[in-house]
Amino acid sequence: MAWLTTRPSLLERVRDPANDAAWAEFDRSYGELILRYCHRCGLQHSDAEDVRQIVLMSLSSALRSFEYRPQRGRFRSYLGRVVRNAVTRHATRPDGRMPVLCMDETAADAADEPRDEQWEQEWVAHHLRRAMQTIRRTTDPGRVEIFVRLLAGAPLAQVARENGMTTDAVHKVKQRIRDHLKLLIAGQIDEEER
């Protein structure tokens, strides 16, 4: 996981709005999460892209003086609140559009904020996607394909037969990749919450 910078380090680097490399990394890390959440809230792709840009511009200003204090709440809660606010502002534009169904900001501290299930679900999916990207880069493609087919519901015996393997060997592939995914996700979350 050396390709990922720890969140506090990244947050420190993006305090400088001129640090293009840090902002590019931040966008690579969180841009897709923001877009998917916006889509889940009912925004079309172009509107979701607008919101992503608004979030990045808002953060560019806010993070200059941002001091990450884990005791006040998680970074993911802070980011979720910023994204929800941008979605809400975008949805309540005076162009006659119906508002989207996402939570509005109601609390100053993330610890006091009501839980947004849509954001939480996207956050989990975000970490799974990131971990799977690492798996795809670091694991034999044939093994990854076996894992993906099993996740899609293909019968174990069929996958074993098609790959010239025993069912035990296929099961071990699934177990090893699943265990590796768990470790990667735990590491990602640990990095963000430090």
C-alpha positions as CSV (number, residue, x, y, z in Angstrom):
1,M,0.0,0.0,0.0
2,A,3.0,2.3,-0.5
3,W,1.1,4.1,-3.3
4,L,-1.3,5.6,-0.8
5,T,-0.3,8.5,1.3
6,T,-1.7,8.5,4.8
7,R,-4.7,10.8,5.1
8,P,-3.3,13.2,7.7
9,S,-0.2,13.6,5.5
10,L,-2.4,14.2,2.4
11,L,-4.6,16.6,4.4
12,E,-1.5,18.5,5.4
13,R,-0.3,18.7,1.8
14,V,-3.7,19.9,0.4
15,R,-3.6,22.8,2.8
16,D,-1.5,24.5,0.1
17,P,-4.0,25.1,-2.8
18,A,-1.1,25.4,-5.2
19,N,0.1,21.8,-4.5
20,D,-1.3,20.3,-7.7
21,A,0.1,16.8,-7.0
22,A,-1.6,16.6,-3.6
23,W,-4.9,17.8,-5.1
24,A,-4.6,15.3,-7.9
25,E,-4.1,12.6,-5.3
26,F,-7.0,13.8,-3.3
27,D,-9.2,13.7,-6.4
28,R,-8.0,10.2,-7.3
29,S,-8.7,9.1,-3.7
30,Y,-12.1,10.6,-3.3
31,G,-13.4,11.9,-6.7
32,E,-15.2,8.7,-7.6
33,L,-16.7,8.4,-4.1
34,I,-18.2,11.9,-4.5
35,L,-19.5,11.2,-7.9
36,R,-21.1,7.9,-6.9
37,Y,-22.8,9.5,-3.9
38,C,-24.2,12.3,-6.1
39,H,-25.6,9.7,-8.5
40,R,-27.1,7.9,-5.6
41,C,-28.8,11.1,-4.6
42,G,-30.3,11.4,-8.0
43,L,-28.0,13.8,-9.8
44,Q,-27.2,13.3,-13.4
45,H,-23.6,12.8,-14.3
46,S,-22.9,16.4,-15.4
47,D,-24.5,17.7,-12.2
48,A,-22.5,15.2,-10.2
49,E,-19.3,16.5,-11.9
50,D,-20.3,20.0,-11.0
51,V,-20.8,19.0,-7.4
52,R,-17.4,17.2,-7.4
53,Q,-15.7,20.4,-8.6
54,I,-17.6,22.5,-6.0
55,V,-16.5,20.2,-3.3
56,L,-12.9,20.4,-4.3
57,M,-13.0,24.2,-4.5
58,S,-14.7,24.4,-1.1
59,L,-12.2,22.1,0.4
60,S,-9.3,24.1,-1.2
61,S,-10.5,27.0,0.8
62,A,-11.6,25.2,4.0
63,L,-8.6,22.9,4.4
64,R,-6.1,25.8,4.5
65,S,-7.0,26.2,8.2
66,F,-8.4,22.7,8.8
67,E,-7.0,20.9,11.7
68,Y,-7.7,17.2,11.7
69,R,-8.8,16.1,15.2
70,P,-10.0,12.5,15.3
71,Q,-11.6,13.0,18.7
72,R,-14.1,15.4,17.1
73,G,-15.0,12.9,14.4
74,R,-13.7,11.0,11.4
75,F,-12.5,12.6,8.2
76,R,-15.1,10.6,6.3
77,S,-17.9,12.3,8.3
78,Y,-16.4,15.7,7.6
79,L,-16.1,14.9,3.9
80,G,-19.6,13.5,3.8
81,R,-21.0,16.7,5.3
82,V,-19.2,18.8,2.8
83,V,-20.5,16.7,-0.1
84,R,-24.1,16.6,1.3
85,N,-24.0,20.4,1.6
86,A,-22.8,20.8,-2.0
87,V,-25.5,18.4,-3.2
88,T,-28.2,20.2,-1.2
89,R,-27.1,23.6,-2.5
90,H,-26.9,22.3,-6.1
91,A,-30.4,20.7,-5.8
92,T,-32.0,23.9,-4.4
93,R,-30.9,26.1,-7.3
94,P,-33.6,28.4,-8.5
95,D,-33.9,26.6,-11.8
96,G,-37.1,24.8,-11.0
97,R,-35.5,21.4,-10.4
98,M,-36.9,19.1,-7.7
99,P,-34.5,18.8,-4.7
100,V,-32.7,15.5,-4.4
101,L,-33.2,13.2,-1.4
102,C,-30.0,13.6,0.7
103,M,-29.4,14.7,4.2
104,D,-28.7,18.3,5.0
105,E,-26.1,19.5,7.5
106,T,-27.6,19.7,10.9
107,A,-24.6,19.6,13.3
108,A,-21.3,21.4,13.6
109,D,-19.5,18.3,14.8
110,A,-19.4,15.0,13.0
111,A,-20.0,13.2,16.2
112,D,-23.4,15.0,16.6
113,E,-24.4,14.4,13.1
114,P,-27.2,12.0,12.1
115,R,-25.9,9.0,10.2
116,D,-26.3,9.1,6.4
117,E,-26.8,5.6,5.3
118,Q,-26.2,6.5,1.6
119,W,-22.9,8.0,2.4
120,E,-21.9,5.1,4.6
121,Q,-22.8,2.6,1.9
122,E,-20.8,4.5,-0.7
123,W,-17.9,4.8,1.7
124,V,-17.8,1.0,2.2
125,A,-18.1,0.4,-1.6
126,H,-15.3,3.0,-2.1
127,H,-12.9,1.1,0.1
128,L,-13.8,-2.2,-1.6
129,R,-13.2,-0.7,-5.0
130,R,-9.8,0.7,-3.9
131,A,-8.8,-2.6,-2.4
132,M,-9.9,-4.5,-5.5
133,Q,-7.7,-2.1,-7.6
134,T,-4.7,-3.2,-5.5
135,I,-5.7,-6.8,-5.7
136,R,-5.9,-6.5,-9.5
137,R,-2.4,-4.9,-9.7
138,T,-0.8,-7.4,-7.3
139,T,-2.5,-10.7,-7.8
140,D,-2.4,-13.2,-10.7
141,P,-5.2,-12.2,-13.1
142,G,-6.4,-15.8,-13.3
143,R,-6.9,-15.9,-9.6
144,V,-8.6,-12.5,-9.6
145,E,-11.0,-13.8,-12.3
146,I,-11.8,-16.9,-10.2
147,F,-12.6,-14.6,-7.3
148,V,-14.7,-12.3,-9.3
149,R,-16.7,-15.2,-10.9
150,L,-17.4,-16.7,-7.5
151,L,-18.5,-13.3,-6.2
152,A,-20.9,-13.1,-9.1
153,G,-22.5,-16.3,-8.0
154,A,-20.8,-18.9,-10.3
155,P,-20.9,-22.3,-8.7
156,L,-17.6,-23.4,-7.0
157,A,-17.5,-26.8,-8.9
158,Q,-18.1,-25.1,-12.2
159,V,-15.3,-22.6,-11.7
160,A,-13.0,-25.4,-10.5
161,R,-13.8,-27.5,-13.6
162,E,-13.3,-24.6,-16.0
163,N,-9.9,-23.7,-14.5
164,G,-8.7,-27.3,-14.2
165,M,-8.5,-27.0,-10.4
166,T,-10.0,-28.9,-7.5
167,T,-12.8,-27.3,-5.6
168,D,-10.5,-27.0,-2.6
169,A,-7.9,-25.1,-4.6
170,V,-10.6,-22.7,-5.9
171,H,-11.9,-22.2,-2.3
172,K,-8.4,-21.4,-1.2
173,V,-8.1,-18.8,-3.9
174,K,-11.3,-17.2,-2.8
175,Q,-10.3,-17.3,0.9
176,R,-6.8,-15.8,0.3
177,I,-8.1,-12.9,-1.8
178,R,-11.0,-12.3,0.6
179,D,-8.5,-12.2,3.5
180,H,-6.2,-9.9,1.5
181,L,-9.1,-7.6,0.8
182,K,-10.0,-7.4,4.5
183,L,-6.4,-6.5,5.3
184,L,-6.2,-3.8,2.6
185,I,-9.5,-2.3,3.7
186,A,-8.5,-2.3,7.3
187,G,-5.3,-0.5,6.3
188,Q,-7.1,2.1,4.2
189,I,-9.4,2.9,7.0
190,D,-6.6,3.0,9.6
191,E,-4.7,5.5,7.3
192,E,-7.8,7.7,7.1
193,E,-8.5,7.7,10.8
194,R,-5.0,8.4,12.1
